[in-house]
Amino acid sequence: MNTEKVQGTNDSSIVSKLSMVNKGYFHDPYIVHFVEKSSRRSPLINRCYFARAAVISHCVEAFLKGCGSGNQIVSLGAGFDTTYFRMQEKNLLGSTHFVEIDFPDVITRKLALAARGGLFSEPCPTKNNPDHVFRRSENYTAIGFDLQLVGDELRRILVDVGVDVSKPTLFLSEVVLTYLPSKKSSNVIGWVADTFPHAMFTVFEQVTPDDSFGKVMIRHFNQIGSPLLTIHDYPTIRDQIQRHRNSGLKTTTATTLSRFYYRCINLEIRKKIESLEIFDEFEAWHRACQHYVVLCSTNSENDDIQNLVTRMFGGDLIGESTVTIRYIDNIIITFVQFSGAEIPVENASSIDCCNPVTNSDCMQRFGHCSCVTQLQGLEYAIVVGGFGVQSSKLSHQRLSDSILAVDLRSYQLHPCERSEDSHLLPCPMHATCVSSRNGQVLVFGGRSSPNKCTDMITEIQLFPCISGSWTYRSRIMSLSEQPRPKPRWRHAAAMVYSNSETECMVVFGGRDTTSVFYDMWIFDTEAAQWSMVDLPLDVSPRHSSSLTAMDDSTCVLCGGIGLEETPLDDIFTVKFEIGVRCVAVMSRLKMPMSPKIYSHSSIMCNGTLILCGGVTFNPHTRYGDEEVKDAIYVVNLREPTLARFELSCESPALLHNHSCVWSNDREEIVILGGGDNCFSFGTYFVKTPMTLKVEFKNSAMCD
Ligand SMILES: C[S@@+](CC[C@H](N)C(=O)[O-])C[C@H]1O[C@@H](n2cnc3c(N)ncnc32)[C@H](O)[C@@H]1O
């Protein structure tokens, strides 16, 4: 353990905390005194640090209110945390003795900064003290001590400063124990359980190191020299719970940060938080919060303390899912049977997943769109825009000039050069594209930043060359002003046909800077005209859903994310009658339990809907971690039934912000791109396109 680097984690987290405080997320007038040089963080980082501050305050306040007077708080690895000052301001401390422990250097710096900011009312010497106690006042003690050495000496120091081991005592570890070797961090938990008969332990730290997001997270901490040492031995919430139970802290409760945010913070506060900054990083936000756990445990037999712990995050909900693992070739497929859902296991199809494409450097992108088109009798996936790596340049950027053609027989990728008389894509991220019969690609909407989006349609024509250098010509269609859909991004689109003749692009939902839409539009490609569709059902506003053609005039609309920023689970079939008025006949599929999903891609395959990747989570499950891993859902629209397969291919994926197409030649799904900015840990691209071969073993899954 490199203690200098580990101490440095405090310096970076305090800057992020100040950034979110300055933006108005959280009231903390003290934190500014502990930051030498402030820096503005992204809306994503601000929001994550808000959720972290909120969950810690929630636990501390619940303890202070629930455990009566005479209790104690020991903050382990307190760093420059300001909980003591904030609780005092709120008059919640009463006679509570608040003890902070960190390395001597950190404590010395903290006390100096607090003194400079005038945060202590009475003066107190802050020089090093042979007995580790750096400051002692009536209700506050600062101790410089290496937690790797917990044992009798620390017990003696605490008793000497007036800590009563028999009183209810809250131990806080906010991203601390994970930096200790796992044996040493277990020693800390065991020592607390053995020494304090009425201990309540609150741990907040990272989990799930093995999925793609987790791997980016682990790499980040390795690179900055403060690796997460405990996470590999306790990778899941259940492992963390078991660890506390094994140490004698038998009563436990735990939740992911995402489940805490959506279940324990009331809607009014969330709405206020969500309106503070323009935000369009939903996937990274949800994924980041799924990788942090907060756990409370106690060894106390006292009913009040036990109730406090078990009700800390609203109590338990639905039972756990049952999981069975099957191996197909060298690919592990985990079949998860949702509790409560009746899924015919024997009918589940098998899914084969591999990474077949070779020259795929230029595929490093996310937030793009794609469609299939026929060129010179061959089938190509056309990949348009997004954010990522432009083949000639190293930096990541918006790809307003980047179009790829993927030969769906050989999986060769062809970057296409823009012709001189062409337009750049005005807004290359989160647009949609469909292909028309004449081989053109129509790109609608999209954004360049969350402040700027478009209602334009760009028409793209590709020119394959035998020499291998492809070109494209693009032009922005000129359309009459009225009526037409508002500018938007993250909408869904598909192509349908009226009487198998008139070709129409259907567009549904999406968002702009301030609103989420629920309108549906049809664009007649020949007349170059928009018409609004009368929708018979109340479909709630949503973006990042999928719209997939089932046949010439029917689509399936699935999932998305709504006004409350949580994934939606409804699936609709939409049948169009296109005439003078455009009418849609809609029906909502009645599923025993459909996935709450968004930012996925979908394909119809043998009359079965396949949902690839996406972000799924359900705040109403037991711990909130049930659906973290990338998965494929197979939805039998007839029954209707559902099967879920977790993917574990050799190269890990972060399957959202991607696209997928169906290869007729190969009869398989091709997944293109995907990835994200993973919190502050780094950007991840799904480098290689993947193919999924879905075999239907039982005709019940087929049409
Ligand atoms: C990421 S910071 C968190 C600080 C604070 N808990 C917060 O959330 O703002 C990790 C802190 O744990 C402290 N820490 C890590 N290992 C420690 C050890 N073995 N003994 C004492 N403190 C330790 C570091 O010095 C650092 O202040």
PDBQT file of the ligand as one rigid body, heavy atoms in Angstrom, charges set to zero:
ROOT
HETATM    1  C1  LIG A 801     -10.780   8.646  -0.580  1.00  0.00    +0.000 C 
HETATM    2  S1  LIG A 801     -10.231   9.357   0.881  1.00  0.00    +0.000 S 
HETATM    3  C2  LIG A 801     -11.763   9.535   1.718  1.00  0.00    +0.000 C 
HETATM    4  C3  LIG A 801     -11.740  10.577   2.768  1.00  0.00    +0.000 C 
HETATM    5  C4  LIG A 801     -13.062  10.774   3.467  1.00  0.00    +0.000 C 
HETATM    6  N1  LIG A 801     -13.509   9.548   4.089  1.00  0.00    +0.000 N 
HETATM    7  C5  LIG A 801     -14.086  11.281   2.496  1.00  0.00    +0.000 C 
HETATM    8  O1  LIG A 801     -14.845  10.476   1.971  1.00  0.00    +0.000 OA
HETATM    9  O2  LIG A 801     -14.088  12.469   2.192  1.00  0.00    +0.000 OA
HETATM   10  C6  LIG A 801      -9.474   8.003   1.721  1.00  0.00    +0.000 C 
HETATM   11  C7  LIG A 801      -8.938   8.400   3.066  1.00  0.00    +0.000 C 
HETATM   12  O3  LIG A 801      -8.603   7.210   3.788  1.00  0.00    +0.000 OA
HETATM   13  C8  LIG A 801      -7.409   7.437   4.476  1.00  0.00    +0.000 C 
HETATM   14  N2  LIG A 801      -6.763   6.144   4.728  1.00  0.00    +0.000 N 
HETATM   15  C9  LIG A 801      -6.524   5.163   3.855  1.00  0.00    +0.000 A 
HETATM   16  N3  LIG A 801      -5.859   4.159   4.428  1.00  0.00    +0.000 NA
HETATM   17  C10 LIG A 801      -5.677   4.507   5.718  1.00  0.00    +0.000 A 
HETATM   18  C11 LIG A 801      -5.035   3.885   6.811  1.00  0.00    +0.000 A 
HETATM   19  N4  LIG A 801      -4.436   2.699   6.671  1.00  0.00    +0.000 N 
HETATM   20  N5  LIG A 801      -5.035   4.528   7.976  1.00  0.00    +0.000 NA
HETATM   21  C12 LIG A 801      -5.611   5.736   8.113  1.00  0.00    +0.000 A 
HETATM   22  N6  LIG A 801      -6.226   6.371   7.108  1.00  0.00    +0.000 NA
HETATM   23  C13 LIG A 801      -6.258   5.775   5.925  1.00  0.00    +0.000 A 
HETATM   24  C14 LIG A 801      -6.610   8.294   3.507  1.00  0.00    +0.000 C 
HETATM   25  O4  LIG A 801      -5.547   8.962   4.133  1.00  0.00    +0.000 OA
HETATM   26  C15 LIG A 801      -7.676   9.235   2.991  1.00  0.00    +0.000 C 
HETATM   27  O5  LIG A 801      -7.791  10.372   3.775  1.00  0.00    +0.000 OA
ENDROOT
TORSDOF 0
